[in-house]
Amino acid sequence: MQSMQLHTDYRDEVISMAKTVTTRLGDEYVRQIDEMAARKGVDRSALLRSFFLCALKEHTIRDSLEDYKAGIVTLWEAAQRCNLSLWEMVQEVRRAHIHTSYDLKEFKKDLSALNG
């Protein structure tokens, strides 16, 4: 997967945030997080939010790829889950070295989903 970048577009999420989530970490992890936050010029909360959003996206893509490979979802359904375009999902499939045949039946199912 791609290297993690600090999300700078989280302002919209901040405005609509309704829940506070807490977790416990060892002192060494907290020290590393604080050092990285200082290097990036952000506070600990912003850095952790960025970590969380990046990890959530990565896990969603990984889970969707597994379901696609198993035939549980179509390529289009996997893309929707991940909030990706169909083309972006094709790229993820390639990166994961998943070799499946996209047949006419799956195409029709995706086309039907696109049309509502």
Contacts in CASP RR format, 6 or more apart in sequence:
PFRMAT RR
TARGET T0000
AUTHOR 0000-0000-0000
METHOD contacts of the structure
MODEL  1
MQSMQLHTDYRDEVISMAKTVTTRLGDEYVRQIDEMAARKGVDRSALLRS
FFLCALKEHTIRDSLEDYKAGIVTLWEAAQRCNLSLWEMVQEVRRAHIHT
SYDLKEFKKDLSALNG
1 58 0 8 1.000
1 61 0 8 1.000
1 95 0 8 1.000
4 50 0 8 1.000
4 51 0 8 1.000
4 54 0 8 1.000
5 50 0 8 1.000
5 54 0 8 1.000
6 40 0 8 1.000
6 42 0 8 1.000
6 46 0 8 1.000
6 47 0 8 1.000
6 50 0 8 1.000
7 49 0 8 1.000
7 50 0 8 1.000
7 53 0 8 1.000
7 54 0 8 1.000
10 46 0 8 1.000
10 49 0 8 1.000
10 50 0 8 1.000
10 53 0 8 1.000
13 49 0 8 1.000
13 53 0 8 1.000
14 49 0 8 1.000
25 33 0 8 1.000
33 44 0 8 1.000
33 47 0 8 1.000
33 48 0 8 1.000
34 44 0 8 1.000
36 47 0 8 1.000
37 43 0 8 1.000
37 44 0 8 1.000
37 46 0 8 1.000
37 47 0 8 1.000
40 47 0 8 1.000
42 50 0 8 1.000
57 82 0 8 1.000
60 81 0 8 1.000
60 82 0 8 1.000
61 82 0 8 1.000
61 84 0 8 1.000
61 92 0 8 1.000
63 81 0 8 1.000
64 73 0 8 1.000
64 78 0 8 1.000
64 79 0 8 1.000
64 81 0 8 1.000
64 82 0 8 1.000
64 89 0 8 1.000
65 78 0 8 1.000
65 92 0 8 1.000
65 93 0 8 1.000
65 96 0 8 1.000
65 98 0 8 1.000
67 73 0 8 1.000
67 78 0 8 1.000
68 74 0 8 1.000
68 75 0 8 1.000
68 77 0 8 1.000
68 78 0 8 1.000
68 93 0 8 1.000
68 98 0 8 1.000
68 100 0 8 1.000
69 96 0 8 1.000
69 98 0 8 1.000
69 100 0 8 1.000
71 100 0 8 1.000
73 81 0 8 1.000
74 106 0 8 1.000
74 109 0 8 1.000
74 110 0 8 1.000
74 113 0 8 1.000
75 86 0 8 1.000
75 89 0 8 1.000
75 90 0 8 1.000
75 93 0 8 1.000
75 102 0 8 1.000
75 106 0 8 1.000
75 110 0 8 1.000
76 86 0 8 1.000
76 89 0 8 1.000
76 109 0 8 1.000
76 110 0 8 1.000
76 113 0 8 1.000
76 114 0 8 1.000
77 110 0 8 1.000
77 113 0 8 1.000
78 89 0 8 1.000
79 85 0 8 1.000
79 86 0 8 1.000
79 88 0 8 1.000
79 89 0 8 1.000
80 113 0 8 1.000
82 88 0 8 1.000
82 89 0 8 1.000
82 92 0 8 1.000
84 92 0 8 1.000
86 110 0 8 1.000
93 100 0 8 1.000
END
